[in-house]
Amino acid sequence: MTTTEHPARAVTDPVGLITDLITRVEKDLDPAAVRGVVLCVAGGRAKSRRLAEALEARPEVLTDGRSPALRAIGDLLIALRKAGAVTITPPVCRDCGKHLRTFQRRGQDWYCSVCGQETAECAVCGNTRRISMRDRTGRPRCSMCPDTDPRDPLDVIHEVVTGISPTADRAIVAEAVRRSVSRPSYQQKLAWSLEDNPRLLTGEGHLAPSAPSRGSSNCCTPLVSQAWSGPPVPAADASSASTSPSTASGSAATASPSPASRSAHAAAPGASRPPATPRGGRCVRTA
């Protein structure tokens, strides 16, 4: 049954229309409680209008729970059930018909966690099955053909680091990796990413291909500072090293100026900033 009593109400009063459509079906919930649920789910004006138009076009979804339908309708059904609705049905899996407390979507359809898994041709066995994982090159694999790597990812990462700095200590590298990515599966993906592109550790960490592999940019700081930063400078040589010509563009260039040098700079001709001009009770410097 399609409601045509108020054809423009989905635009002028979407929350009220949604509430009325629900209370016509669900008699056990107080209209004020229904309206509260609708306000929580409907969100802004545009979303509430789309939700009202969809429910007005097919109000049967309130009692059959079947897609295709908007995600917001599925969220609304779940919220109403949590609020105590009895006649309203939860979303139903498109394939198995299971009533859902949470759902996945492909297109406009709702699925349970099992039926919602993506299916594709396995890159190894060639059978069309549910995708269990993707290998290091992004190809789909079924549960019968996992992409296993017998190597310890910490050993792989250490080998990559020693290709840049041969004296890098494995314990230091391993600790840096564990601080950045603790899960073994993420360490494996990190190892693969660094093995494919060692430059991720020397300034190209932003090019890491996936979310877990972004740990490479997190690893970079402790690895650079402890693995290939070179031997520490003795305290007696620190001052001379900071002022030597060979390091003028390095640590000396980034050293903080002394108070005396700041005073000299402020007193130098042309070094001071333009005078501040008061404007509206605030000081605004003129160009």
Buried (B, 14 or more C-beta within 10 A) or exposed (E): EEBEEBEEBBEEBBBBBBBBBBBEBBEEBEEEBBBBBBEEBBEEEEBBBBBBBBBBEBBEBBEEBBBBBBBBBBBBBBBBBEBEBEEBBBBBBBEEEBEBEEBBBEEEBBBBEEBBBEEBBBBBEEEEBBBBEBBBEEBBBBEEBEBEEEEBBBEBBBBBBBEBBEEBBBEBBBBBBEEBBEEEEBBBBBBBBBBBBBEBBEEBBEBBBEEBBBBBBBBBEBBBEBBBEEEEBEEEEEEEBBEEEEBEEEBBEEEEEEEEEEEEEEEEEEEEEEEEEEEEEEEEEEE
